[in-house]
């Protein structure tokens, strides 16, 4: 298992378009990936799950992955979040 904490940089947080980018990136990996906020953990490959966390800007989240490409998955997702979901 590989875990990293990151703060969502963009003002609107992780909903609509940013959440879609996040899920698309998560689905590129074989590992199981979760997003955790305030003791709630959801599947990072599920749009409804990620949206249900209500992640706003300047909110800390934890990205957790387990599997063959766990480290690459977490690092790439952290990089995406830190970029503010820039194209």
mmCIF file as gemmi writes it, N, C-alpha and C atoms, coordinates in Angstrom:
data_model
loop_
_atom_site.group_PDB
_atom_site.id
_atom_site.type_symbol
_atom_site.label_atom_id
_atom_site.label_alt_id
_atom_site.label_comp_id
_atom_site.label_asym_id
_atom_site.label_entity_id
_atom_site.label_seq_id
_atom_site.pdbx_PDB_ins_code
_atom_site.Cartn_x
_atom_site.Cartn_y
_atom_site.Cartn_z
_atom_site.occupancy
_atom_site.B_iso_or_equiv
_atom_site.pdbx_formal_charge
_atom_site.auth_seq_id
_atom_site.auth_asym_id
_atom_site.pdbx_PDB_model_num
ATOM 1 N N . UNK Axp A 1 ? 0.839 -1.177 0 1 0 ? 1 A 1
ATOM 2 C CA . UNK Axp A 1 ? 0 0 0 1 0 ? 1 A 1
ATOM 3 C C . UNK Axp A 1 ? 0.887 1.244 0 1 0 ? 1 A 1
ATOM 4 N N . UNK Axp A 2 ? 0.467 2.253 -0.78 1 0 ? 2 A 1
ATOM 5 C CA . UNK Axp A 2 ? 1.203 3.509 -0.884 1 0 ? 2 A 1
ATOM 6 C C . UNK Axp A 2 ? 0.217 4.645 -0.633 1 0 ? 2 A 1
ATOM 7 N N . UNK Axp A 3 ? 0.594 5.599 0.221 1 0 ? 3 A 1
ATOM 8 C CA . UNK Axp A 3 ? -0.324 6.663 0.659 1 0 ? 3 A 1
ATOM 9 C C . UNK Axp A 3 ? 0.374 8.011 0.586 1 0 ? 3 A 1
ATOM 10 N N . UNK Axp A 4 ? -0.366 9.031 0.142 1 0 ? 4 A 1
ATOM 11 C CA . UNK Axp A 4 ? 0.13 10.416 0.178 1 0 ? 4 A 1
ATOM 12 C C . UNK Axp A 4 ? -1.035 11.353 0.483 1 0 ? 4 A 1
ATOM 13 N N . UNK Axp A 5 ? -0.721 12.409 1.228 1 0 ? 5 A 1
ATOM 14 C CA . UNK Axp A 5 ? -1.691 13.468 1.485 1 0 ? 5 A 1
ATOM 15 C C . UNK Axp A 5 ? -1.424 14.618 0.531 1 0 ? 5 A 1
ATOM 16 N N . UNK Axp A 6 ? -2.495 15.276 0.094 1 0 ? 6 A 1
ATOM 17 C CA . UNK Axp A 6 ? -2.369 16.406 -0.825 1 0 ? 6 A 1
ATOM 18 C C . UNK Axp A 6 ? -3.511 17.378 -0.545 1 0 ? 6 A 1
ATOM 19 N N . UNK Axp A 7 ? -3.267 18.649 -0.812 1 0 ? 7 A 1
ATOM 20 C CA . UNK Axp A 7 ? -4.31 19.667 -0.668 1 0 ? 7 A 1
ATOM 21 C C . UNK Axp A 7 ? -4.823 20.038 -2.045 1 0 ? 7 A 1
ATOM 22 N N . UNK Axp A 8 ? -6.148 20.025 -2.193 1 0 ? 8 A 1
ATOM 23 C CA . UNK Axp A 8 ? -6.777 20.391 -3.463 1 0 ? 8 A 1
ATOM 24 C C . UNK Axp A 8 ? -6.559 21.884 -3.673 1 0 ? 8 A 1
ATOM 25 N N . UNK Axp A 9 ? -5.913 22.25 -4.775 1 0 ? 9 A 1
ATOM 26 C CA . UNK Axp A 9 ? -5.507 23.628 -5.022 1 0 ? 9 A 1
ATOM 27 C C . UNK Axp A 9 ? -6.581 24.496 -5.678 1 0 ? 9 A 1
ATOM 28 N N . UNK Axp A 10 ? -7.335 23.926 -6.603 1 0 ? 10 A 1
ATOM 29 C CA . UNK Axp A 10 ? -8.281 24.757 -7.35 1 0 ? 10 A 1
ATOM 30 C C . UNK Axp A 10 ? -9.47 25.162 -6.486 1 0 ? 10 A 1
ATOM 31 N N . UNK Axp A 11 ? -10.035 26.338 -6.765 1 0 ? 11 A 1
ATOM 32 C CA . UNK Axp A 11 ? -11.086 26.902 -5.925 1 0 ? 11 A 1
ATOM 33 C C . UNK Axp A 11 ? -12.358 26.066 -5.888 1 0 ? 11 A 1
ATOM 34 N N . UNK Axp A 12 ? -12.754 25.506 -7.017 1 0 ? 12 A 1
ATOM 35 C CA . UNK Axp A 12 ? -14.026 24.775 -7.059 1 0 ? 12 A 1
ATOM 36 C C . UNK Axp A 12 ? -13.925 23.393 -6.424 1 0 ? 12 A 1
ATOM 37 N N . UNK Axp A 13 ? -12.721 22.941 -6.183 1 0 ? 13 A 1
ATOM 38 C CA . UNK Axp A 13 ? -12.553 21.638 -5.549 1 0 ? 13 A 1
ATOM 39 C C . UNK Axp A 13 ? -12.633 20.498 -6.537 1 0 ? 13 A 1
ATOM 40 N N . UNK Axp A 14 ? -13.025 19.338 -6.028 1 0 ? 14 A 1
ATOM 41 C CA . UNK Axp A 14 ? -13.02 18.122 -6.836 1 0 ? 14 A 1
ATOM 42 C C . UNK Axp A 14 ? -14.459 17.744 -7.201 1 0 ? 14 A 1
ATOM 43 N N . UNK Axp A 15 ? -15.031 18.505 -8.139 1 0 ? 15 A 1
ATOM 44 C CA . UNK Axp A 15 ? -16.357 18.151 -8.62 1 0 ? 15 A 1
ATOM 45 C C . UNK Axp A 15 ? -16.429 18.424 -10.112 1 0 ? 15 A 1
ATOM 46 N N . UNK Axp A 16 ? -17.467 17.921 -10.748 1 0 ? 16 A 1
ATOM 47 C CA . UNK Axp A 16 ? -17.701 18.093 -12.177 1 0 ? 16 A 1
ATOM 48 C C . UNK Axp A 16 ? -16.466 17.755 -13.016 1 0 ? 16 A 1
ATOM 49 N N . UNK Axp A 17 ? -15.936 18.717 -13.749 1 0 ? 17 A 1
ATOM 50 C CA . UNK Axp A 17 ? -14.829 18.451 -14.667 1 0 ? 17 A 1
ATOM 51 C C . UNK Axp A 17 ? -13.566 17.97 -13.948 1 0 ? 17 A 1
ATOM 52 N N . UNK Axp A 18 ? -13.124 18.624 -12.853 1 0 ? 18 A 1
ATOM 53 C CA . UNK Axp A 18 ? -11.914 18.124 -12.176 1 0 ? 18 A 1
ATOM 54 C C . UNK Axp A 18 ? -12.069 16.678 -11.686 1 0 ? 18 A 1
ATOM 55 N N . UNK Axp A 19 ? -13.229 16.335 -11.177 1 0 ? 19 A 1
ATOM 56 C CA . UNK Axp A 19 ? -13.45 14.961 -10.707 1 0 ? 19 A 1
ATOM 57 C C . UNK Axp A 19 ? -13.363 13.981 -11.87 1 0 ? 19 A 1
ATOM 58 N N . UNK Axp A 20 ? -13.868 14.374 -13.022 1 0 ? 20 A 1
ATOM 59 C CA . UNK Axp A 20 ? -13.803 13.514 -14.201 1 0 ? 20 A 1
ATOM 60 C C . UNK Axp A 20 ? -12.348 13.279 -14.609 1 0 ? 20 A 1
ATOM 61 N N . UNK Axp A 21 ? -11.541 14.334 -14.61 1 0 ? 21 A 1
ATOM 62 C CA . UNK Axp A 21 ? -10.113 14.171 -14.921 1 0 ? 21 A 1
ATOM 63 C C . UNK Axp A 21 ? -9.45 13.226 -13.921 1 0 ? 21 A 1
ATOM 64 N N . UNK Axp A 22 ? -9.786 13.403 -12.644 1 0 ? 22 A 1
ATOM 65 C CA . UNK Axp A 22 ? -9.2 12.585 -11.58 1 0 ? 22 A 1
ATOM 66 C C . UNK Axp A 22 ? -9.544 11.106 -11.786 1 0 ? 22 A 1
ATOM 67 N N . UNK Axp A 23 ? -10.793 10.827 -12.084 1 0 ? 23 A 1
ATOM 68 C CA . UNK Axp A 23 ? -11.245 9.446 -12.256 1 0 ? 23 A 1
ATOM 69 C C . UNK Axp A 23 ? -10.643 8.824 -13.516 1 0 ? 23 A 1
ATOM 70 N N . UNK Axp A 24 ? -10.567 9.601 -14.582 1 0 ? 24 A 1
ATOM 71 C CA . UNK Axp A 24 ? -9.943 9.093 -15.801 1 0 ? 24 A 1
ATOM 72 C C . UNK Axp A 24 ? -8.492 8.704 -15.54 1 0 ? 24 A 1
ATOM 73 N N . UNK Axp A 25 ? -7.776 9.536 -14.799 1 0 ? 25 A 1
ATOM 74 C CA . UNK Axp A 25 ? -6.378 9.229 -14.462 1 0 ? 25 A 1
ATOM 75 C C . UNK Axp A 25 ? -6.313 7.979 -13.593 1 0 ? 25 A 1
ATOM 76 N N . UNK Axp A 26 ? -7.182 7.885 -12.589 1 0 ? 26 A 1
ATOM 77 C CA . UNK Axp A 26 ? -7.191 6.731 -11.69 1 0 ? 26 A 1
ATOM 78 C C . UNK Axp A 26 ? -7.44 5.437 -12.455 1 0 ? 26 A 1
ATOM 79 N N . UNK Axp A 27 ? -8.284 5.505 -13.465 1 0 ? 27 A 1
ATOM 80 C CA . UNK Axp A 27 ? -8.628 4.313 -14.242 1 0 ? 27 A 1
ATOM 81 C C . UNK Axp A 27 ? -7.511 3.855 -15.174 1 0 ? 27 A 1
ATOM 82 N N . UNK Axp A 28 ? -6.443 4.641 -15.291 1 0 ? 28 A 1
ATOM 83 C CA . UNK Axp A 28 ? -5.304 4.224 -16.102 1 0 ? 28 A 1
ATOM 84 C C . UNK Axp A 28 ? -4.443 3.178 -15.382 1 0 ? 28 A 1
ATOM 85 N N . UNK Axp A 29 ? -4.71 2.961 -14.104 1 0 ? 29 A 1
ATOM 86 C CA . UNK Axp A 29 ? -3.878 2.075 -13.294 1 0 ? 29 A 1
ATOM 87 C C . UNK Axp A 29 ? -4.616 0.802 -12.9 1 0 ? 29 A 1
ATOM 88 N N . UNK Axp A 30 ? -3.85 -0.265 -12.707 1 0 ? 30 A 1
ATOM 89 C CA . UNK Axp A 30 ? -4.411 -1.556 -12.301 1 0 ? 30 A 1
ATOM 90 C C . UNK Axp A 30 ? -4.709 -1.596 -10.813 1 0 ? 30 A 1
ATOM 91 N N . UNK Axp A 31 ? -3.973 -0.816 -10.033 1 0 ? 31 A 1
ATOM 92 C CA . UNK Axp A 31 ? -4.12 -0.834 -8.572 1 0 ? 31 A 1
ATOM 93 C C . UNK Axp A 31 ? -5.516 -0.396 -8.137 1 0 ? 31 A 1
ATOM 94 N N . UNK Axp A 32 ? -5.907 -0.846 -6.958 1 0 ? 32 A 1
ATOM 95 C CA . UNK Axp A 32 ? -7.099 -0.321 -6.303 1 0 ? 32 A 1
ATOM 96 C C . UNK Axp A 32 ? -6.704 1.019 -5.703 1 0 ? 32 A 1
ATOM 97 N N . UNK Axp A 33 ? -7.524 2.036 -5.937 1 0 ? 33 A 1
ATOM 98 C CA . UNK Axp A 33 ? -7.19 3.388 -5.483 1 0 ? 33 A 1
ATOM 99 C C . UNK Axp A 33 ? -8.382 3.966 -4.727 1 0 ? 33 A 1
ATOM 100 N N . UNK Axp A 34 ? -8.078 4.61 -3.596 1 0 ? 34 A 1
ATOM 101 C CA . UNK Axp A 34 ? -9.116 5.236 -2.783 1 0 ? 34 A 1
ATOM 102 C C . UNK Axp A 34 ? -8.751 6.681 -2.505 1 0 ? 34 A 1
ATOM 103 N N . UNK Axp A 35 ? -9.784 7.482 -2.268 1 0 ? 35 A 1
ATOM 104 C CA . UNK Axp A 35 ? -9.612 8.864 -1.814 1 0 ? 35 A 1
ATOM 105 C C . UNK Axp A 35 ? -10.268 8.948 -0.442 1 0 ? 35 A 1
ATOM 106 N N . UNK Axp A 36 ? -9.553 9.564 0.494 1 0 ? 36 A 1
ATOM 107 C CA . UNK Axp A 36 ? -10.068 9.665 1.855 1 0 ? 36 A 1
ATOM 108 C C . UNK Axp A 36 ? -10.123 11.129 2.275 1 0 ? 36 A 1
ATOM 109 N N . UNK Axp A 37 ? -11.248 11.509 2.876 1 0 ? 37 A 1
ATOM 110 C CA . UNK Axp A 37 ? -11.43 12.861 3.418 1 0 ? 37 A 1
ATOM 111 C C . UNK Axp A 37 ? -12.25 12.731 4.692 1 0 ? 37 A 1
ATOM 112 N N . UNK Axp A 38 ? -11.73 13.269 5.788 1 0 ? 38 A 1
ATOM 113 C CA . UNK Axp A 38 ? -12.455 13.256 7.065 1 0 ? 38 A 1
ATOM 114 C C . UNK Axp A 38 ? -12.966 11.868 7.434 1 0 ? 38 A 1
ATOM 115 N N . UNK Axp A 39 ? -12.092 10.881 7.397 1 0 ? 39 A 1
ATOM 116 C CA . UNK Axp A 39 ? -12.428 9.506 7.796 1 0 ? 39 A 1
ATOM 117 C C . UNK Axp A 39 ? -13.378 8.787 6.838 1 0 ? 39 A 1
ATOM 118 N N . UNK Axp A 40 ? -13.768 9.405 5.72 1 0 ? 40 A 1
ATOM 119 C CA . UNK Axp A 40 ? -14.581 8.727 4.715 1 0 ? 40 A 1
ATOM 120 C C . UNK Axp A 40 ? -13.673 8.336 3.564 1 0 ? 40 A 1
ATOM 121 N N . UNK Axp A 41 ? -13.789 7.095 3.123 1 0 ? 41 A 1
ATOM 122 C CA . UNK Axp A 41 ? -12.936 6.581 2.051 1 0 ? 41 A 1
ATOM 123 C C . UNK Axp A 41 ? -13.821 6.049 0.935 1 0 ? 41 A 1
ATOM 124 N N . UNK Axp A 42 ? -13.519 6.486 -0.305 1 0 ? 42 A 1
ATOM 125 C CA . UNK Axp A 42 ? -14.297 6.042 -1.46 1 0 ? 42 A 1
ATOM 126 C C . UNK Axp A 42 ? -13.357 5.571 -2.567 1 0 ? 42 A 1
ATOM 127 N N . UNK Axp A 43 ? -13.911 4.815 -3.481 1 0 ? 43 A 1
ATOM 128 C CA . UNK Axp A 43 ? -13.177 4.326 -4.645 1 0 ? 43 A 1
ATOM 129 C C . UNK Axp A 43 ? -12.846 5.509 -5.559 1 0 ? 43 A 1
ATOM 130 N N . UNK Axp A 44 ? -11.571 5.714 -5.838 1 0 ? 44 A 1
ATOM 131 C CA . UNK Axp A 44 ? -11.141 6.837 -6.68 1 0 ? 44 A 1
ATOM 132 C C . UNK Axp A 44 ? -11.532 6.651 -8.143 1 0 ? 44 A 1
ATOM 133 N N . UNK Axp A 45 ? -12.007 5.466 -8.496 1 0 ? 45 A 1
ATOM 134 C CA . UNK Axp A 45 ? -12.416 5.204 -9.872 1 0 ? 45 A 1
ATOM 135 C C . UNK Axp A 45 ? -13.923 5.372 -10.054 1 0 ? 45 A 1
ATOM 136 N N . UNK Axp A 46 ? -14.598 5.837 -8.998 1 0 ? 46 A 1
ATOM 137 C CA . UNK Axp A 46 ? -16.048 6.003 -9.024 1 0 ? 46 A 1
ATOM 138 C C . UNK Axp A 46 ? -16.402 7.489 -8.969 1 0 ? 46 A 1
ATOM 139 N N . UNK Axp A 47 ? -17.043 7.99 -10.019 1 0 ? 47 A 1
ATOM 140 C CA . UNK Axp A 47 ? -17.423 9.4 -10.056 1 0 ? 47 A 1
ATOM 141 C C . UNK Axp A 47 ? -18.359 9.744 -8.901 1 0 ? 47 A 1
ATOM 142 N N . UNK Axp A 48 ? -19.381 8.926 -8.69 1 0 ? 48 A 1
ATOM 143 C CA . UNK Axp A 48 ? -20.31 9.203 -7.592 1 0 ? 48 A 1
ATOM 144 C C . UNK Axp A 48 ? -19.617 9.168 -6.242 1 0 ? 48 A 1
ATOM 145 N N . UNK Axp A 49 ? -18.691 8.237 -6.071 1 0 ? 49 A 1
ATOM 146 C CA . UNK Axp A 49 ? -17.963 8.151 -4.813 1 0 ? 49 A 1
ATOM 147 C C . UNK Axp A 49 ? -17.156 9.404 -4.546 1 0 ? 49 A 1
ATOM 148 N N . UNK Axp A 50 ? -16.394 9.843 -5.553 1 0 ? 50 A 1
ATOM 149 C CA . UNK Axp A 50 ? -15.555 11.031 -5.39 1 0 ? 50 A 1
ATOM 150 C C . UNK Axp A 50 ? -16.42 12.269 -5.164 1 0 ? 50 A 1
ATOM 151 N N . UNK Axp A 51 ? -17.489 12.41 -5.942 1 0 ? 51 A 1
ATOM 152 C CA . UNK Axp A 51 ? -18.375 13.565 -5.767 1 0 ? 51 A 1
ATOM 153 C C . UNK Axp A 51 ? -19.037 13.568 -4.395 1 0 ? 51 A 1
ATOM 154 N N . UNK Axp A 52 ? -19.315 12.386 -3.85 1 0 ? 52 A 1
ATOM 155 C CA . UNK Axp A 52 ? -19.999 12.3 -2.556 1 0 ? 52 A 1
ATOM 156 C C . UNK Axp A 52 ? -19.159 12.84 -1.404 1 0 ? 52 A 1
ATOM 157 N N . UNK Axp A 53 ? -17.846 12.959 -1.602 1 0 ? 53 A 1
ATOM 158 C CA . UNK Axp A 53 ? -16.982 13.495 -0.554 1 0 ? 53 A 1
ATOM 159 C C . UNK Axp A 53 ? -17.112 15.011 -0.417 1 0 ? 53 A 1
ATOM 160 N N . UNK Axp A 54 ? -17.64 15.676 -1.444 1 0 ? 54 A 1
ATOM 161 C CA . UNK Axp A 54 ? -17.814 17.124 -1.388 1 0 ? 54 A 1
ATOM 162 C C . UNK Axp A 54 ? -16.511 17.866 -1.157 1 0 ? 54 A 1
ATOM 163 N N . UNK Axp A 55 ? -15.49 17.516 -1.906 1 0 ? 55 A 1
ATOM 164 C CA . UNK Axp A 55 ? -14.162 18.104 -1.715 1 0 ? 55 A 1
ATOM 165 C C . UNK Axp A 55 ? -14.112 19.501 -2.332 1 0 ? 55 A 1
ATOM 166 N N . UNK Axp A 56 ? -13.872 20.495 -1.487 1 0 ? 56 A 1
ATOM 167 C CA . UNK Axp A 56 ? -13.776 21.885 -1.932 1 0 ? 56 A 1
ATOM 168 C C . UNK Axp A 56 ? -12.306 22.289 -2.045 1 0 ? 56 A 1
ATOM 169 N N . UNK Axp A 57 ? -12.062 23.49 -2.567 1 0 ? 57 A 1
ATOM 170 C CA . UNK Axp A 57 ? -10.706 24.008 -2.669 1 0 ? 57 A 1
ATOM 171 C C . UNK Axp A 57 ? -10.079 24.164 -1.293 1 0 ? 57 A 1
ATOM 172 N N . UNK Axp A 58 ? -8.773 24.052 -1.218 1 0 ? 58 A 1
ATOM 173 C CA . UNK Axp A 58 ? -7.999 24.153 0.026 1 0 ? 58 A 1
ATOM 174 C C . UNK Axp A 58 ? -8.38 23.073 1.044 1 0 ? 58 A 1
ATOM 175 N N . UNK Axp A 59 ? -8.806 21.924 0.553 1 0 ? 59 A 1
ATOM 176 C CA . UNK Axp A 59 ? -9.159 20.789 1.407 1 0 ? 59 A 1
ATOM 177 C C . UNK Axp A 59 ? -8.086 19.721 1.277 1 0 ? 59 A 1
ATOM 178 N N . UNK Axp A 60 ? -7.679 19.166 2.394 1 0 ? 60 A 1
ATOM 179 C CA . UNK Axp A 60 ? -6.71 18.085 2.37 1 0 ? 60 A 1
ATOM 180 C C . UNK Axp A 60 ? -7.39 16.755 2.134 1 0 ? 60 A 1
ATOM 181 N N . UNK Axp A 61 ? -6.813 15.951 1.258 1 0 ? 61 A 1
ATOM 182 C CA . UNK Axp A 61 ? -7.305 14.596 1.002 1 0 ? 61 A 1
ATOM 183 C C . UNK Axp A 61 ? -6.124 13.643 1.063 1 0 ? 61 A 1
ATOM 184 N N . UNK Axp A 62 ? -6.436 12.372 1.208 1 0 ? 62 A 1
ATOM 185 C CA . UNK Axp A 62 ? -5.421 11.322 1.206 1 0 ? 62 A 1
ATOM 186 C C . UNK Axp A 62 ? -5.719 10.405 0.026 1 0 ? 62 A 1
ATOM 187 N N . UNK Axp A 63 ? -4.678 10.103 -0.745 1 0 ? 63 A 1
ATOM 188 C CA . UNK Axp A 63 ? -4.81 9.176 -1.872 1 0 ? 63 A 1
ATOM 189 C C . UNK Axp A 63 ? -4.076 7.897 -1.497 1 0 ? 63 A 1
ATOM 190 N N . UNK Axp A 64 ? -4.794 6.78 -1.601 1 0 ? 64 A 1
ATOM 191 C CA . UNK Axp A 64 ? -4.284 5.48 -1.165 1 0 ? 64 A 1
ATOM 192 C C . UNK Axp A 64 ? -4.393 4.505 -2.334 1 0 ? 64 A 1
ATOM 193 N N . UNK Axp A 65 ? -3.328 3.77 -2.594 1 0 ? 65 A 1
ATOM 194 C CA . UNK Axp A 65 ? -3.375 2.765 -3.661 1 0 ? 65 A 1
ATOM 195 C C . UNK Axp A 65 ? -2.725 1.482 -3.189 1 0 ? 65 A 1
ATOM 196 N N . UNK Axp A 66 ? -3.228 0.389 -3.737 1 0 ? 66 A 1
ATOM 197 C CA . UNK Axp A 66 ? -2.692 -0.921 -3.421 1 0 ? 66 A 1
ATOM 198 C C . UNK Axp A 66 ? -2.694 -1.759 -4.69 1 0 ? 66 A 1
ATOM 199 N N . UNK Axp A 67 ? -1.509 -2.23 -5.086 1 0 ? 67 A 1
ATOM 200 C CA . UNK Axp A 67 ? -1.421 -3.044 -6.292 1 0 ? 67 A 1
ATOM 201 C C . UNK Axp A 67 ? -0.071 -2.892 -6.96 1 0 ? 67 A 1
ATOM 202 N N . UNK Axp A 68 ? 0.033 -3.433 -8.152 1 0 ? 68 A 1
ATOM 203 C CA . UNK Axp A 68 ? 1.315 -3.514 -8.846 1 0 ? 68 A 1
ATOM 204 C C . UNK Axp A 68 ? 1.883 -2.154 -9.236 1 0 ? 68 A 1
ATOM 205 N N . UNK Axp A 69 ? 1.026 -1.18 -9.483 1 0 ? 69 A 1
ATOM 206 C CA . UNK Axp A 69 ? 1.506 0.145 -9.898 1 0 ? 69 A 1
ATOM 207 C C . UNK Axp A 69 ? 1.083 1.227 -8.902 1 0 ? 69 A 1
ATOM 208 N N . UNK Axp A 70 ? 0.972 0.836 -7.618 1 0 ? 70 A 1
ATOM 209 C CA . UNK Axp A 70 ? 0.449 1.734 -6.585 1 0 ? 70 A 1
ATOM 210 C C . UNK Axp A 70 ? 1.224 3.039 -6.446 1 0 ? 70 A 1
ATOM 211 N N . UNK Axp A 71 ? 2.536 2.966 -6.453 1 0 ? 71 A 1
ATOM 212 C CA . UNK Axp A 71 ? 3.341 4.168 -6.247 1 0 ? 71 A 1
ATOM 213 C C . UNK Axp A 71 ? 3.178 5.149 -7.408 1 0 ? 71 A 1
ATOM 214 N N . UNK Axp A 72 ? 3.216 4.637 -8.628 1 0 ? 72 A 1
ATOM 215 C CA . UNK Axp A 72 ? 3.027 5.482 -9.81 1 0 ? 72 A 1
ATOM 216 C C . UNK Axp A 72 ? 1.63 6.096 -9.812 1 0 ? 72 A 1
ATOM 217 N N . UNK Axp A 73 ? 0.622 5.308 -9.44 1 0 ? 73 A 1
ATOM 218 C CA . UNK Axp A 73 ? -0.759 5.8 -9.406 1 0 ? 73 A 1
ATOM 219 C C . UNK Axp A 73 ? -0.907 6.964 -8.442 1 0 ? 73 A 1
ATOM 220 N N . UNK Axp A 74 ? -0.434 6.796 -7.221 1 0 ? 74 A 1
ATOM 221 C CA . UNK Axp A 74 ? -0.557 7.852 -6.215 1 0 ? 74 A 1
ATOM 222 C C . UNK Axp A 74 ? 0.219 9.092 -6.648 1 0 ? 74 A 1
ATOM 223 N N . UNK Axp A 75 ? 1.447 8.908 -7.107 1 0 ? 75 A 1
ATOM 224 C CA . UNK Axp A 75 ? 2.256 10.056 -7.515 1 0 ? 75 A 1
ATOM 225 C C . UNK Axp A 75 ? 1.618 10.831 -8.67 1 0 ? 75 A 1
ATOM 226 N N . UNK Axp A 76 ? 1.069 10.129 -9.648 1 0 ? 76 A 1
ATOM 227 C CA . UNK Axp A 76 ? 0.432 10.798 -10.791 1 0 ? 76 A 1
ATOM 228 C C . UNK Axp A 76 ? -0.835 11.54 -10.359 1 0 ? 76 A 1
ATOM 229 N N . UNK Axp A 77 ? -1.616 10.941 -9.471 1 0 ? 77 A 1
ATOM 230 C CA . UNK Axp A 77 ? -2.839 11.598 -8.996 1 0 ? 77 A 1
ATOM 231 C C . UNK Axp A 77 ? -2.517 12.816 -8.13 1 0 ? 77 A 1
ATOM 232 N N . UNK Axp A 78 ? -1.487 12.709 -7.303 1 0 ? 78 A 1
ATOM 233 C CA . UNK Axp A 78 ? -1.058 13.863 -6.496 1 0 ? 78 A 1
ATOM 234 C C . UNK Axp A 78 ? -0.614 14.995 -7.42 1 0 ? 78 A 1
ATOM 235 N N . UNK Axp A 79 ? 0.147 14.653 -8.454 1 0 ? 79 A 1
ATOM 236 C CA . UNK Axp A 79 ? 0.62 15.662 -9.409 1 0 ? 79 A 1
ATOM 237 C C . UNK Axp A 79 ? -0.568 16.351 -10.095 1 0 ? 79 A 1
ATOM 238 N N . UNK Axp A 80 ? -1.59 15.572 -10.453 1 0 ? 80 A 1
ATOM 239 C CA . UNK Axp A 80 ? -2.782 16.136 -11.091 1 0 ? 80 A 1
ATOM 240 C C . UNK Axp A 80 ? -3.498 17.108 -10.146 1 0 ? 80 A 1
ATOM 241 N N . UNK Axp A 81 ? -3.672 16.696 -8.892 1 0 ? 81 A 1
ATOM 242 C CA . UNK Axp A 81 ? -4.339 17.543 -7.902 1 0 ? 81 A 1
ATOM 243 C C . UNK Axp A 81 ? -3.531 18.828 -7.671 1 0 ? 81 A 1
ATOM 244 N N . UNK Axp A 82 ? -2.233 18.693 -7.543 1 0 ? 82 A 1
ATOM 245 C CA . UNK Axp A 82 ? -1.373 19.857 -7.289 1 0 ? 82 A 1
ATOM 246 C C . UNK Axp A 82 ? -1.346 20.829 -8.476 1 0 ? 82 A 1
ATOM 247 N N . UNK Axp A 83 ? -1.602 20.326 -9.668 1 0 ? 83 A 1
ATOM 248 C CA . UNK Axp A 83 ? -1.607 21.182 -10.857 1 0 ? 83 A 1
ATOM 249 C C . UNK Axp A 83 ? -2.867 22.032 -10.946 1 0 ? 83 A 1
ATOM 250 N N . UNK Axp A 84 ? -3.842 21.765 -10.077 1 0 ? 84 A 1
ATOM 251 C CA . UNK Axp A 84 ? -5.116 22.473 -10.173 1 0 ? 84 A 1
ATOM 252 C C . UNK Axp A 84 ? -5.946 21.965 -11.329 1 0 ? 84 A 1
ATOM 253 N N . UNK Axp A 85 ? -5.639 20.768 -11.821 1 0 ? 85 A 1
ATOM 254 C CA . UNK Axp A 85 ? -6.341 20.106 -12.926 1 0 ? 85 A 1
ATOM 255 C C . UNK Axp A 85 ? -6.185 20.863 -14.219 1 0 ? 85 A 1
ATOM 256 N N . UNK Axp A 86 ? -5.003 21.451 -14.393 1 0 ? 86 A 1
ATOM 257 C CA . UNK Axp A 86 ? -4.699 22.147 -15.647 1 0 ? 86 A 1
ATOM 258 C C . UNK Axp A 86 ? -4.609 21.126 -16.766 1 0 ? 86 A 1
ATOM 259 N N . UNK Axp A 87 ? -5.096 21.509 -17.925 1 0 ? 87 A 1
ATOM 260 C CA . UNK Axp A 87 ? -5.068 20.598 -19.081 1 0 ? 87 A 1
ATOM 261 C C . UNK Axp A 87 ? -3.659 20.386 -19.575 1 0 ? 87 A 1
